[in-house]
């Protein structure tokens, strides 16, 4: 039996390291205990304390994960393979169920025996680290591919502007009520802020003046509440009441106004959602039970989904980041990245224009057009490398501390400060103050 154990361990991928000392395998074989399970028997359950790892000597073991009312087979483990070692590495609980698919013979290594062997044979620890890293990498790639497949079937995750799509995607995979509630609030905030910034961008591109909008721009577009953002976006498009089609984005006017002086029902839904969010954020939401949170989400999530469905026109005006510009044949050839969908591996595209645009800035683009197809969202939105996690993310302007600008992104909840965009904000603020002075003079 000892010889059989040694031969089995030598064929086990976990220990397939030519530099591993023969004595390590010999002592490992001696430390193993034989266990047998009949077909369909439970070896361990999700949530159990991790007390041992196993090597399959005969038969097959299935690793299962609960998914709603069903159980999904994640892996099938055959002779010579190990399972259960990952929970021993991090000292956590079992993350899935393990069932015998056939009559199985296992070799069990208890946690205390493993610790003793790792102390005496450091190379064994390296084998364990490599195997678990490979398994985690493989699992991560599988999850990423599945997430992309699922996103392709979800128009919000696949075709909406990245800041909204990414948070929506994160919300859709959460299960625990309290984190879902916080992500729900993030989705409401990023959607409201994005609408407000789009409204301001469209307003600045036009030639009509609204004092409320210029007041907000002159103040720096920071520390504005979500309710104020909703008022702002409505005010930005209201000058086009007589002719919504004259607006750069007529659908945004239709989202805000059903007729002059009357906001749409969906805007009323947004205001109600913001009120709910404020009551919970500034009240005692931490004291809510998970059952209460689930009841709230059962009501509020469908309302927010109705709002998001009404914003399908945002997919027709892609958010793009201009990365390079060349001059060819009397026109400017712009290469940009489409910042759309929940995944940050943005697609590239090119378009031609008769006037130059600023590289390194975010724009809304109207496909099929040249110069008339761009609305600048700089510096209100900023694509940059996060100083916290080094990922490239889209940040929202949230504050002006001193000479720098402070930004926040909602995918990970990180903040980022930069002086690079302060001058651009200064130009917008100066223009707003000039318009306000002219309005006072004309008045």
N, C-alpha and C positions, 0 to 999 in steps of 0.2 A: 504493500500500500504506500509506503514511504517513497519507493522508486516511482510509482505511478503519480504520486503528488508532485514530485520533482519534475517529471516529464511534462505534466500538465502545466505547471507554473512556467516552464521554459517556453511553452507555446502561447502563453497568455500575453497579449499585446502590452498590458500594463507593465510587465517586467522584462520586455524585450529590449534590454540595454546591454550591449556586449561588455560594458565597463562595470556592470553590477557584479559584486563579489559573489562567488559560488556559495560562500558561507551564508550570505544573506538569504538566498533561496532555500538553503538547507534549514536554516532556523525558522524561516517563514513557513516551510512545509510542516515543521514540527509543531508550530503554534496553531495550525489550522484544526478546527473541529468539524467532523463530518455531520451533516444534517440531511435528512430526507423529508420530502413533502409529496403528498399525493396530488394528482392532477386537480386543478381548480382550487387548491388550498391557498390561503393568504399568507404570504411570507412576512410582509409588513405593510402598514397602512400610512397614507399621507397624514402628517402631523405627529407620528410616533417619534419618540426620541431616537436618535441615531446611535445605536450601541455596537454595531458591527458592520463589516463589509463582507461580500460573498464572491466566490469563484464558482462558476457552474462546471460541475464534473460530468453530469449526464442530464439530458432533457432540455427543456426550454422554459424560460421565465419571461412573462410579459410585464412591462412597465405601463401602468394605466394612470390617466388623469381624468378627474371628473370635469365634465363640461355641461352645465345645466343639469338636465335629467339623465344624460348619457355618460358613458365612460369611453374615453378615447385611448386606443393603444398607441403609445408613444414609441416604444421600442420592443424588439424581441431579442432576448439574450440567450445565446447558445453555449455549448461546451467550450471552455477555455476563456470565456469572457468574464469580466468583473462587473458588479453593480453594487450600489449602495455606498461607494467610497466618497462621493461628493459631500454628503452630509457629515461624514467624519472629518473632512478637511476644515469645514467652517464651523463645526460644532453645533449645527442647527438641527432642525427637525426634518423628517422625511418629506420630500416635496411631491411624492407620488405614491401610488400603490404598487406592490410587487406581488404577482400571482403566479403560481405554478401552472404552466400550460399543459405539461405532461407530468408523469411521475418524475421528479427531479432529485438528483443528488447534488448537494452543495457543500463547499468548504467554507466555513465561517471563520473570520478573523475578528476577534473582539477589539474594541477601541483601545483598551489598555495594552493589549499585546502589540497592536500597531505602533502606539507611542513608544514602547520599549524598543522595537525594531528600528524605528526612525532615529532614535538616539544613538544606536550602535552602528547604523549603516546609513550615513547621509545620502549616499547615491540612491537609496530606496526612496527617499523623500523627493529627489529630483524626478524619478520615474512617476511617482504619484502626481507631482505638479504638472508634468508634461501631459499626462493622460487626462487629467481634469481640465486643463486649459484647452486641449483639443476638443473635448466633449462640449465645453461651453462655447467655443468658437463655432462649432458645427451647429449647435442649438441656436445660437444668435443669428447665423446666416439663414437657417430655416425660418425663424420668426420673421426676419426682415423680408424674405421672399413671400411669406404668407401675408404679411402686412401690405405689401405692394399689390398682391392679387386682390385682397379685400378692398383696398383703396380704389382700385380700378372700377369696382362695382358701386362705389359711393360717389356721387357727383360732387359733394362738398369736399371730401378728402382728395379727390382726383383733380378737380378743375377750379376750385376757389383760390383766391390769393393765399399765399403760403401762411401768413400769420394766423388767418382764420382756420385754414385747412389743417394745420399742424395741431392746434389746440383741440379742434373737433375730433381729430383722430385719437389724440391722447385720452380725451374724455370717453370715447366710445369703447376703449379697451379696459377701463377701470371697472372694478366690481364693488369695492368697499364703499359704503354710502358717504362717509365723511370726505374722503379724497375726491369722490365724484362731485360733491357739492362745491368744493373749492375749485375744481376744474370747470364746473358749470359757470361759476362767477368769472373765472378767467376768460372763458369763451364769450360771455356777454360783454366783458370789458374790451377785449380785443376787437370784437365786431363793432361796438359803438365807436371806439377810437378810430378804427379804420374808416368808417363811414364819415366821421367828422373831418378827418384829414383829407379824404377824397373830396368832400364838399368844399373845403378851403382851397384845395388845389384847383378845382374847377372854377371857383370864384375868382382866384387870382389871375386865371388865364383870361377872364372876360374883362369887360369895360364898365361894369355896373358897380355902384358903391352901396354898401350896407354898413351903417355905423356900428351896429352890434358886432358884425364880423371884424371890422377894423379895430374895434376896441379890444377884442380878444387877441388879434394878431399883435397889436401894439403892446399888450401885456405879456407876450411871449408864448402864447399857446401852451402854457404850463399850469399845473394845479387846477385844471378845469375838471369839474365833476362830470360823471357820465350823463346826468340830466342836462348839464350845460352843453355837452357835446351834441346831444340830440337837438337842442334848441339851435345850436350853431349850424348844423348841417341843414336844418329846415330853412334857416335864414339865408344860407348861401345860395340856395336854388329858388327861393321865393321870388326874386326879381323876374323870373321867367314865367310867372303865372299866366301872363297874356299869350305867351308863345313858348311852351315847354320845348318844342322842337328846336328852338334856337340855342338851347343849352348844349354844351359839349357832351353831356350825358343826360339825355331826356329821361331815361329810366329812373335816375336818381330823384328827379323832380316828382315823377309818378309814385315813387316809393314814399315820399314825404307828404305830398299834397293830393287829396282827391279832387279838390276844387279850391279856388282862391279863398283863403281864410279858414279852410277846413282840412285838418290833418287826416291822413288815412287811418284805417283801423289797425294796420300793421304797425304804424308809428305809435298808436295807443298801446298796442301789445308791448312794444319796446319800453315805453315809459312805465308800464306796470311791472315789467321784469326788473327794470332798474330800481323801482321802489321796493320790490321784494328783496333784491340784493342789498339795498341800503339798510333795510330793516334787520336783515340777518347779520350783516357785517358790523353794524353799529349796535346791535342788540345783544342777545345772549345765545347766538347760534352754537357756541361751544357747549352749551348746556343741553342742546337738543339730543334726544336719543336717536340711535340709528334708525329706529322704526319711524320716528317723526321726519327725519331727513328723507327717507325713502318715500314717504307720503308727499312731501313737498316736491321732490324731483319727479314723481309720477305726474304731477300737475304742471310744473314749470318747464320741464324738458320738452314736452310736445309744443308748448307755446314758443320756445326759442327755436325749435326746428321749423315751425311755421314761418317765423321771421327769416331764418336762413334760406328757406325755399323761395321766399319773396326776393331774395338778393341774387338770384341766378344771373342777373345781368352783369354782376361783377366778373363772372367768368368770361364775358365777352370783351372786357377791357383789362387785358392782362397787366399785372404788375411786372415791370422789367427793370433790370439793372444794366446800365450802359457800361460795357467794359472796354470797348475800343472803337475808334472812329478813324476812317480813312477817306481820302478824297479821290474819287474816280469818275471820269466822264462827266464832269461838271456837277456832280452831286456828292453828298456826304454819305458814305456807306457805314452804317452803324452796326456793330456786333453787340448783342445784348443777351442776357440770361433771363429766361421766363421764370419769375419767382411765383410759380403757381403749383398747387398741390401740396400734400402733406409732407413729401420727402424733399430734403434740401439738395438733392443732386439735380440742380436746375438744368433744363434744356437750353441750348443756345440757338439763336436765330439772327438773321440780318435783315435790315430794312434801309431804304434810301430816303434821303431828305435833302431839301435845297438850302436849309440853314443848319448851322452846327448846334449840337447839344453838348452838355457837360458830361464827360465820362465820370464814372464813380458815383453817379446819382441814380435814384430810383424815380421812375416815371410810370404813369398809366399810358398805355398805348392803345390806340384804336386801329385794329388790323385793317389793312386795305387802304390806308392813307399814309401820307408822308408827314409834312410839317404839322398839319392840322391834327395829327394823330397822337400828339404827346401832351401830357399834363405833368408838370413837375411836382413831386411830393417831397422834395428836398427843402429844408433839412428836417421836416417833420417825421419822415421815415428815413432810416439809415441802415444800409447793409454793411456789416463790419464783422471782424473777428472778435468773438467774445473774450474779454480779458480773464474771465473766470475759467472757462472750459475749452477755449481755443477753437470752438466751432463757429462757422460763419452763420450768422443769424440776422434777422431783420428786427431792428430796435425802434421803439416809439419814443419820441421826445416827451419827457415827463417833468423836467426841472431845468432851471438855469442857475446853478450855484457859482457865483463869481463870473469868471470869464470863460468857463467851460460849459458844456451842455451835458445833461444827464439823460441817459436813455434806459429804457427797460424793454426786455423781450418776454414773451409769455409762454414760449415753449418749455423753457427750463426755469423761468423766474429770475434770470440774472440781470444785473445792472451794468452799465458801461458809461464811462465819462470820457468826453473828448473835447478838445478845443478846435478841431478841424472844421466843424460845421457852424461855429459861433458867428463867423462873419456872414454866412448866408442868412442866418436868422436875423442878424442886425439889419441886413438889407430889407427883408420883409417887414420888420418892425418900423423902419424909417419910412417905407412906402405907405404903411398903414397910417402913421402919424400925419404924413403929408395929405392923405385923402381926408382924414378927420379935420385938419385945418381948413382945407378947401370947402368941406361941407359946412363948417361953422361960418366961413366967409359968405358962402352962397346963401346960408340961412339968414 
